[in-house]
Amino acid sequence: MTNKSGNDGKNYLIPIIIIGVMFFAIGFALGINSYLIPLLNSSLGISSTESYLVLAATFSAFLLFGYPASLVIGKIGYKKTMALSFLMFALGFYLFIPSAKNESLVLFLIASFISGMGNTFLQASVNPYITILGPIESAAKRMSIMGIANKLAWPIAPLFLALVIGKNVEDVQLVDINLPFMIIIGVFLLLGVIALLAPLPEVKAAGEDEDSVDDCPYAANKTSIWQFPHLLLGVLALFLYVGVETISLGTLVDYATSLGLANAEYYAWIAPIGMVIGYICGVLFIPKFITQDQALRICAYLALFGSVMTVAVPEQYSIYFIAFMALGCSLMWPALWPLAMTDLGKFTKAGSSLMVIAIVGGAIIPTAFALLKDSFGAQNAYMICIPCFVYILYYGVSGHKIRS
């Protein structure tokens, strides 16, 4: 899979910067949930399982709109789809205000679902775009750069909310979120305008045009997206990965609160720091020193170590081992996308839609985590991550090589 936009490497800088801002916006929007979960838990007096439904509502949009998003991209192109996604974000964020006023969990879930729609359309646009913007061999390097922008935004969201509100999370009332959300709405509407006017060339993967199938011989004789086993196994790997990454990023404030740690919102930085370290390594070492599949295997081992230690050590220390889980997660997304999307040719957009649908793992696995937390305690609930990382290791070892 190669870039078909006609650009050479020296013209990639501006598009990469613009797409990086959009990856930051994705992370910021998802990071809001890590603040809302403990807030809803205390303000509405609901269980952990109920408060984690906010995450489920956000990520369930990927299941319903992953494929429609690919159709929209095919109709209006990547750039206009990006702009449309920010409008969806703004609408979802606006609905958080009446949700807080009415103290309604149902309204919060609706608002989260609509913002999740925006996230679906934006991720469906930016992930394949950055993957095919240059050579496939260095796609993980570009995705690592995007990951730094994305993961730094996760802890900035709760920190921004805390700074604007001016209270510790345990003292916040629901109506206190009105001002920061009005600011966020304005910023996301501005980003939509920037996306629409930005100098982003339309790009295509090799063989994506029906009349250029010779550019991708492997896909030339295929008649269905289901004939690509390396893609289908990669979709499952991405499903599991998004779930465990969301746990490592989205549960820290809640876990710190359950441990009785002061200024719980500051613990949101533990996972992003681990991830950014991993992304920097990806930028420096891929593909010059290690391949994308080697990076995936190394990260799977690190994540397994972190998840086992998070469960096994005394709980007052366990929260810090989530950094190893996050470090392991860092290069999984940058490696999984190009490994699964290689040689899809004319099925590139369809493959991308399946990968986006797999992001629904961020709804299902954290919800299962919350159920385990209510039944067995927060520390033991992290055990759910272990089998997920085992499968991702399998995909990095042999699953990505399977061809029909």
HELIX and SHEET records of a PDB file:
HELIX    1   1 GLY A    9  ASN A   11  5                                   3    
HELIX    2   2 LEU A   13  SER A   43  1                                  31    
HELIX    3   3 SER A   48  SER A   51  1                                   4    
HELIX    4   4 LEU A   53  ILE A   76  1                                  24    
HELIX    5   5 TYR A   78  ASN A  102  1                                  25    
HELIX    6   6 LEU A  105  ILE A  132  1                                  28    
HELIX    7   7 ILE A  136  SER A  138  5                                   3    
HELIX    8   8 ALA A  139  ILE A  165  1                                  27    
HELIX    9   9 VAL A  169  ASP A  171  5                                   3    
HELIX   10  10 LEU A  174  ILE A  177  5                                   4    
HELIX   11  11 ASN A  178  LEU A  197  1                                  20    
HELIX   12  12 GLU A  210  ASP A  215  5                                   6    
HELIX   13  13 PRO A  217  ALA A  220  1                                   4    
HELIX   14  14 ILE A  225  GLN A  227  5                                   3    
HELIX   15  15 PRO A  229  GLY A  250  1                                  22    
HELIX   16  16 LEU A  252  SER A  258  1                                   7    
HELIX   17  17 ALA A  264  TRP A  269  5                                   6    
HELIX   18  18 ILE A  270  PHE A  285  1                                  16    
HELIX   19  19 GLN A  292  ALA A  312  1                                  21    
HELIX   20  20 GLU A  315  SER A  330  1                                  16    
HELIX   21  21 MET A  332  MET A  341  1                                  10    
HELIX   22  22 GLY A  345  PHE A  347  5                                   3    
HELIX   23  23 THR A  348  ILE A  357  1                                  10    
HELIX   24  24 ALA A  358  VAL A  360  5                                   3    
HELIX   25  25 GLY A  361  PHE A  376  1                                  16    
HELIX   26  26 ALA A  378  ALA A  381  1                                   4    
HELIX   27  27 TYR A  382  ILE A  384  5                                   3    
HELIX   28  28 CYS A  385  VAL A  397  1                                  13    
HELIX   29  29 GLY A  399  LYS A  401  5                                   3    
END                                                                             
